[in-house]
Amino acid sequence: MHVTNYTTTLTLTGPDGVWFGVGFFAQAMEERPYAVIVAGNGTVSERKLAGHMGSEASPEGVLLPRSLKVASSTVADGKRTVVISRPSAGATAQHASFTLQDVQIPFIDAVGAGASLGYHRSKTAASLSLWPRTDEPLCICPHPAAPFGAARGTIKYLPTGEQFGFINACQPEPRESVLAHRNPTCDVRAYRGGLQVCKHGWSLLDAAQAQPWPHQPLVYWNKYRFYYQEYEPRRHVIALPRSVWAIGAFIGEYDVPQCKAGTPVAGCTHEIWGVVRPAGDELHVAAMHFHCHAPTCLAMEIRNNRTGELLCRQEPIYGGTGRVDLPKYDEIGYILQPPCLWGDAPGLEPMPRASGEAFLIKAVTNSTVGHHGEMAFPEITLVPWNTTTGKAQPGKSYAAGVQTEWHLLDFGGGLVGGRRRV
């Protein structure tokens, strides 16, 4: 067995003329493992096995869509040897995924009495240890490898030698689904790129790709317009500073795996989910802004996990499609993602309670092409609540003032700046 980040190669040998097979990541059929079966005539199939005892017995299991290729099938001295390859990432949830972190793989194998899959003549269970292929001396670690998602390490930028500690961390279900799905972003050993390597002066290119402008750093300007009112403690409500309900690694980062070749674009979707329980007392939701990346992002939504009520769903609105109410803002090449708002003003629904509730968050992306560094990053505006009036509480602050330095461009050639306590 040979495993890389992208391809897994298996070499199976058994008696010629009868079926034999191997089930991976299991020690019994009742665990319903992914299996590769070689028929007596050399035909190879993939199955999800099932138990052979009880009312739900189904020894042959379920035939899976084919994801492997047969590189060779030879017979010598009464034994058939089959060499197959397949993508390391499973084509579906029922196809096992093989990673470089699987240094020990439990398996079951069996040999049949006939050419077609049936009751086995003999069987066994064991485990397979995988080691790096190298001609150099290899240090054998005295302790087992850390579980997926728990490894610690650094990432080094080879052109300059800069390096930093890998800080991504994923949580088990129900907080997040990405760890159970073994998303590469969760573990430094599987990480392939994304936000963690988006650093100043770093060029993120393929190994054989030359940088087109090594001495021409990009220079760009941002222009902002702020609308404000003079603060009145009796009237204005102070929101909690930037509450984030991310469901990816660290700041909501995750990888979108490419869907199976030949799948129609409409069918190439990838979904992650997570459950968030906000901290604090008597907090209500005033606004939800969902941060995800174009062109991958299709939709994000939040539901009350207790009642199932849909609170907010946001889908990108593309400019030039006539879906923007003011024509002057309906510009081709731009994307609008309106937030969800609540309040006691006319036309707004009452603010839903956040404290003490659990919220189910889903992010849906297009996976026609694989992406690194996608984000599922809901930014939630929470406000203090007055239980007596049944409305948001004006003038209550959860944080002390923050000293902020700002600079504004004059766009007339000058630069103005200053400090302001906010």
Buried (B, 14 or more C-beta within 10 A) or exposed (E): BEBEBEBBBBEBBBBBBBBBBBBBBBBBBBBBBBBBBBBBEBBBBBBBBBBBEEEEEEBBBEEBEEBBEEEEBEEEEEEBBBBBBBBBBBBEEBBBBBBBBBBEBBBBBBBBEEBEBEEBBEBEBEEEEBEEEEEEEEEEEEEEBBEBBEBEEEBEBEEEEEEEEBEBEBBEEBBBBBBBBBBBBBBBBBBEBBBBBEEEEEEEEEEEEEEEEEEEEEEEEEEEEEEEEEEEEEEEBBBBEEBEBBBBBBBBBBBBBBBBEEEEEEEBBBBBBBBBBBEEEBBBBBBBBBBBBEEBBBBBBBBBBEEEEEBBBBBBBBBEEEEBEEEEEBEEEEEBBEEBBBBEEEEEEEBBBBBEBEBBBBBBBBBBEBBBBBBBBBBBBBBBBEEEEEBBBBEBEEEEEEEEEEEEBEEEEEEEEEEEEE
